[in-house]
Amino acid sequence: MNENQETFTTPFEFNIEWKEAFENENFVKVFSSDILENYIINKRWYGGKASTLKYIEVIDYFKITSEQNTYYGVLLEVNFKEAFYQHYFMPLSFMSEEELDTNTIIAPVRMNKQEGYLVDALHQEDFRKLVFENIVKAKDVVGTGKIVFHKGKNLLESEYKSSRFMGVEQSNTSIIYNDNFVLKIFRRIYVSTNPDYEINRFLTERMDFRNTPAYMGSMSSNLAEGNITLGLMQELVPNQGDAWKFMLDEIDGVFSNLKTKKIRVDKLPKVDLFTLLKISQIPPEIIDWAGLSLFLRIQTLARRTAEMHIALGSDIHDTAFTPTTYNGDYTVWLKNRLLYQFQNRLNIIENSLHKLDGLALELAHQFLENKKSVRKHFVDFDWTKMKSERIRIHGDYHLGQVLVSGDDFYLLDFEGEPESTIRDRKVKQPPLKDVAGMFRSFHYAIYATIFNNKDKYPYEQEQLFEAAELLFNYIVGAFLETYIEKVQSENLNIGYSHEIEFLLRYCLLEKAVYELGYELNSRPRWAVIPLRGIQSIMGY
C-alpha cells in the first residue's frame, strides 16, 4: 500500500500538461492547499508539528529536465496561526502508473487525462542521477538561472554509478552516490547560505582541515531575496558510527568496572572541575577504574576540536571568518537571547513540577530557589573584561556530531543550533561555547549510561551519581589540558585561565538551561541531567 494512498481515493484532475503545471494558478492553489497540507504534516523533516498550520504558499519554483522527465524544485512558505512561517524545499515529479517505482507518493493526479502520481522526486533514480551529473559538470561560474550547481575542487569523479538513501530521513534527506559521496538535501531552508555549506567549504577548500568530510559540491537557488542552499555534497568517510554511541559503550565499561574491580566510589581521589590534567597527572586509581584508552581518545577529540577552532579563527581575508573582539552590541544580543530563554525555561519548569519526583523534583525546587543567582550569572557578562576573541564556531557541538573513524574523529554538521535563527547561527562566539557543548554531551553520556542500565550496576543511585560527577571532572580535565595547549600554541586567543573558566561556566550554564526545556517537554525523568549540571556549575 502506498504511504499516502489512503488519504485521497480519487485523483485530482488538471487539464494541463505536467510541464506547465506551476504556470497554472489553479494547479498551484490545489497543490499547496488540498494536496500538500495532508502530505507535509506527516514527514519527519517537517519542523512545524508543535504549531498550527494556517496555509502553505508556493513562493518560487524552478524547472529541471532530464532526457525522460521534467522536474520542479518547489520552494514553500508554511504559515502558522502563531504568526510565524518556515520555508521548505521540495523536489517534485509526476509519474505515470507504469513508471512508479516508489512507495512514497504525494497524491494520485490526472494531468491532461494522463493518470499518474505526484511524487517526491528524490525517490526517483532519474532525478538523483540528474542532480549528480549537474554537480560534476558544473563550471565554477555563477549560474544565471534560478538553480545553481557548484563543483568542489576535490571532486574528481565524473560518472554516475549508483545512489541510495542514507539511514532514516531526519530533518534533512541524505543520499549516498557511488558509495563515495553524501549529498545532503536541506528540507528546511533559509534565505541565506546555509552555515553547514559555508563552514564545510571554508574548512576543507580554504584551510585544508582534514577532520571533516571534504566539500565536493553544492546546489543552490538564486532568488531575488538571496542565495538559498538546497544541497551539500561531501565525501563519505568510512566510520564506525557516531561518538555518542562510542561514548556510551566506553562509559558502560567504566561503570561495569566498579563491580568487577570492587571499587569503592568514596575512596576514589577527587578533582575540581576545570583542573587541567595531563594523563601523567591522573591518579593511578582513576586510570585503573576508567582505563587509559578512554583518556587517550578524549585527548584526540580535544586536539581535533582545537584544530577546528584554529582553522575557523585563522583567516584574515574573509570577513565572515575573521576573528573579532567583544563589544557592547554582542553583549546586548547575548543577554537578550539568554534572558528570554531563561524566562521561557522558568515557565516550563513551574508548569512541569507535577511531572517530577525524587531527585529531579528536589533539584527543580533548588533551581527555582536559586533562579535569581542563575539570572544574575547571565547578566554579569562584562565585555570590557574580555581579552579573548570571538570566531565562527560549530554552534551545536556534541558527541552526535562526531564520527568515529578508526582511532580518529571527524567533525560534522555545521548547521548550528536548531532553535536559533539563521542570522544568530552566524554570529561569532567564544570557541569555548563549542567546548562547553561537548562537556554537556559527556555529562549526558555518563548519566544516560546510568539511566539506561539501572539494574546492571549494583550500587545505590546516589553512589552512581557521585561516580558520575567524579568521572566527568576527570574527562573535562584531560580534554581541557590538551585543547588549551593546542589552541595557545597556534595563537588562537581564548583568554587566560580566569577568563577561560568564566566563559566555560557561562556557556555550560547556557547549554544546561537550553537542555532543561527539551527534557521537561519530552522526558521529564531525564531533567535530572541538566538540573544536576546547573547545580554543579552554580555550586549551590
C-alpha positions, 0 to 999 in steps of 0.5 A: 500500500502506498504511504499516502494512498489512503488519504485521497481515493480519487485523483485530482484532475488538471487539464494541463500538461505536467510541464506547465503545471506551476504556470497554472494558478489553479494547479498551484492553489490545489497543490499547496492547499488540498494536496500538500497540507495532508502530505507535509504534516506527516514527514519527519523533516517537517519542523512545524508539528508543535504549531498550527498550520494556517496555509502553505504558499508556493513562493518560487519554483524552478524547472529541471529536465532530464532526457525522460522527465521534467522536474520542479524544485518547489520552494514553500512558505508554511504559515502558522496561526502563531504568526510565524512561517518556515520555508521548505524545499521540495523536489517534485515529479509526476509519474505515470502508473507504469513508471512508479517505482516508489512507495512514497507518493504525494497524491494520485493526479490526472494531468491532461487525462494522463493518470499518474502520481505526484511524487517526491522526486528524490525517490526517483533514480532519474532525478538523483542521477540528474542532480549528480551529473549537474554537480560534476559538470558544473563550471565554477561560474555563477549560474544565471538561472534560478538553480545553481550547481557548484563543483568542489575542487576535490571532486574528481569523479565524473560518472554516475554509478549508483545512489541510495538513501542514507539511514532514516530521513531526519530533518534533512534527506541524505543520499549516498552516490557511488558509495563515495559521496553524501549529498545532503538535501536541506528540507528546511531552508533559509534565505541565506547560505546555509552555515553547514555549506559555508563552514564545510567549504571554508574548512576543507577548500580554504584551510585544508582541515582534514577532520571533516568530510571534504566539500565536493559540491553544492546546489543552490537557488538564486532568488531575488531575496538571496542565495538559498542552499538546497544541497551539500555534497561531501565525501563519505568517510568510512566510520564506525558510527557516531561518538555518542554511541562510542561514548556510551559503550566506553562509559558502560565499561567504566561503570561495569568496572566498579563491580568487577574491580570492587571499587569503592566510589568514596575512596576514589581521589577527587578533582575540581572541575576545570583542573587541567590534567595531563594523563601523567597527572591522573591518579593511578586509581582513576586510570585503573577504574576508567582505563587509559584508552578512554583518556587517550581518545578524549585527548584526540577529540580535544586536539581535533576540536582545537584544530577546528577552532584554529582553522575557523579563527585563522583567516584574515581575508574573509570577513565572515571568518575573521576573528573579532573582539567583544563589544557592547552590541554582542553583549546586548544580543547575548543577554537578550537571547539568554534572558528570554530563554531563561524566562521561557525555561522558568515557565516550563519548569513551574508548569512541569513540577507535577511531572517530577519526583525524587531527585529531579523534583528536589533539584527543580525546587533548588533551581527555582530557589536559586533562579535569581543567582542563575539570572544574575550569572547571565547578566554579569557578562562584562565585555570590557573584561574580555581579552579573548576573541570571538570566531565562527564556531560549530554552534551545536557541538556534541558527541552526535556530531562526531564520527568515529573513524578508526582511532580518529574523529571527524567533525560534522554538521555545521548547521548550528543550533536548531532553535536559533535563527539563521542570522544568530547561527552566524554570529561569532562566539567564544570557541569555548561555547563549542567546548562547553557543548561537548562537556554537556554531551559527556555529562549526558553520556555518563548519566544516560549510561546510568539511566539506561542500565539501572539494574546492571550496576549494583550500587545505590543511585546516589553512589552512581551519581557521585561516580558520575560527577567524579568521572566527568571532572576527570574527562573535562580535565584531560580534554581541557589540558590538551585543547588549551595547549593546542589552541595557545600554541597556534595563537588562537586567543581564548583568554587566560585561565580566569577568563577561560573558566568564566566563559566555560561556566557561562556557556555550560550554564547556557547549554544546561538551561537550553537542555532543561526545556527539551527534557521537561517537554519530552522526558521529564525523568531525564531533567535530572541531567541538566538540573544536576549540571546547573547545580554543579556549575552554580555550586549551590 
